[in-house]
């Protein structure tokens, strides 16, 4: 399946010059959504994974169904203050400042093999913070999976040589 055809590109959103990659059109197509998760599962079949971690909110729509398909657990990463239990935090840069991501302190056991899943790999800032959280809990990052990768932003360089899988790439 050509997943790129299922992704709507919205020019000048959220600001002039940006070509926003909108995955909602892929998610609305049940067959395409299933095929995307199945393809990620296939590309990861030889990677030993104990748990999948996904940052909110679009990491949930990739990571949770992928965890289900692989028969492993899913750990949500949220913005600071959104999780009810004891958490750890990691900061990441935004265009106009910084923000904090949080994960439950007991979400990952030391030595667990972790896949990080999200909708898009751009500059790698959110994923780097997510990696930091995994490492704080002594998890072992083994791979990262994305629906989309923006090669021109070189986010892959921030992922410590992880095995990176992406279905659609924009150069």
C-alpha positions in Angstrom: 0.0 0.0 0.0 1.2 3.5 -0.7 0.8 5.1 2.7 2.0 8.5 1.4 -1.2 8.7 -0.7 -3.2 8.4 2.6 -1.5 11.3 4.3 -2.9 14.8 3.7 -0.4 17.6 3.4 -1.7 21.0 4.6 0.4 23.9 3.4 1.2 26.9 5.7 0.0 25.1 8.8 0.6 25.9 11.7 2.6 28.8 10.1 3.7 30.0 6.7 6.2 27.7 5.0 5.3 24.6 6.9 3.8 21.7 5.0 2.0 19.8 7.8 1.7 16.0 7.4 -1.8 15.1 8.6 -2.2 11.5 9.6 -5.9 11.8 10.4 -6.8 10.9 6.8 -4.8 7.6 7.2 -6.4 6.9 10.6 -9.9 7.5 9.1 -9.4 4.7 6.6 -9.7 1.5 8.6 -8.0 -0.7 6.0 -5.0 1.8 5.6 -4.7 2.2 9.4 -4.6 -1.6 9.9 -2.2 -2.0 7.0 0.1 0.6 8.5 0.2 -1.1 11.9 0.6 -4.5 10.2 3.5 -3.2 8.1 5.3 -1.8 11.2 4.7 -5.1 12.9 6.3 -6.9 10.0 9.3 -4.6 9.9 9.9 -5.2 13.6 9.3 -9.0 13.6 13.0 -9.7 14.3 13.4 -7.2 17.1 12.9 -8.4 20.7 10.6 -6.0 22.4 9.1 -6.2 25.9 7.2 -2.9 25.9 6.3 0.0 23.7 6.5 3.6 24.8 4.6 6.3 23.0 4.4 10.1 23.6 1.0 11.8 23.7 -1.1 12.0 21.8 -0.3 10.7 18.4 2.2 8.2 19.8 -0.8 6.6 21.4 -2.5 5.9 18.1 0.6 4.3 16.7 2.1 2.7 19.8 -1.0 1.2 21.4 -2.3 -0.8 18.4 1.3 -1.8 17.6 1.7 -3.1 21.2 -1.6 -5.0 20.8 -0.4 -6.5 17.5 3.0 -7.5 19.0 1.4 -8.8 22.2 3.4 -6.5 24.5 2.5 -3.8 26.9 2.1 -0.1 26.2 3.5 2.8 28.3 2.1 6.3 27.7 4.3 9.3 28.0 2.4 12.5 28.8 3.0 16.1 29.5 3.9 17.0 33.0 1.0 16.9 35.5 -1.2 14.5 33.4 -0.3 11.2 35.0 -1.8 10.3 38.4 1.1 8.3 39.9 4.7 9.1 40.9 6.5 10.2 37.7 9.9 11.0 36.3 10.4 13.8 33.9 12.5 14.9 30.9 12.6 18.2 29.1 12.5 18.9 25.4 12.7 21.9 23.2 9.8 23.5 21.5 10.0 26.2 18.9 9.5 28.9 21.5 10.8 27.4 24.7 10.8 24.1 26.6 8.3 21.6 27.9 8.4 18.5 30.1 7.4 14.9 29.4 6.6 12.5 32.2 6.3 8.7 32.6 5.2 6.7 35.6 8.2 5.8 37.8 7.2 2.1 37.7 6.3 1.9 34.0 9.5 0.1 32.9 11.6 -2.4 34.7 15.4 -2.3 34.5 16.6 -4.3 31.5 13.3 -4.3 29.6 13.7 -3.9 25.8 11.8 -0.8 24.7 10.4 0.3 21.4 9.5 3.9 21.0 6.6 4.6 18.7 5.2 7.9 17.4 3.5 9.3 14.3 6.3 11.4 13.1 10.1 11.8 13.4 11.1 15.4 12.7 13.9 17.0 14.7 13.9 14.2 17.2 13.3 16.4 20.3 10.3 14.6 21.7 11.8 11.2 20.9 15.1 12.2 22.6 13.2 13.2 25.7 11.3 9.9 25.6 14.6 8.0 25.3 15.8 9.9 28.3 12.8 8.7 30.3 13.4 5.1 29.2 17.1 5.3 30.2 16.2 6.9 33.6 14.3 3.8 34.4 17.1 1.6 33.1 15.1 0.3 30.1 17.0 -0.7 27.0 15.9 1.2 23.9 16.1 -1.2 21.0 14.1 0.5 18.2 11.9 3.3 17.2 8.9 3.2 14.8 7.1 6.0 13.0 4.5 6.4 10.4 6.4 9.4 8.9 10.0 10.5 8.9 11.1 14.0 7.7 14.6 13.1 6.5 15.5 16.7 5.9 15.2 17.5 9.6 17.7 14.8 10.5 16.0 13.6 13.7 17.4 10.1 13.2 20.8 11.5 14.2 19.5 12.1 17.8 18.4 8.5 18.3 21.7 7.0 19.4 22.0 4.6 16.5 18.7 2.9 17.2 17.0 0.7 14.7 14.5 3.2 13.1 11.5 2.1 11.1 9.4 4.5 9.2 6.6 3.8 6.6 6.7 7.1 4.7 9.7 9.4 4.2 9.9 12.9 3.0 13.2 14.3 1.7 
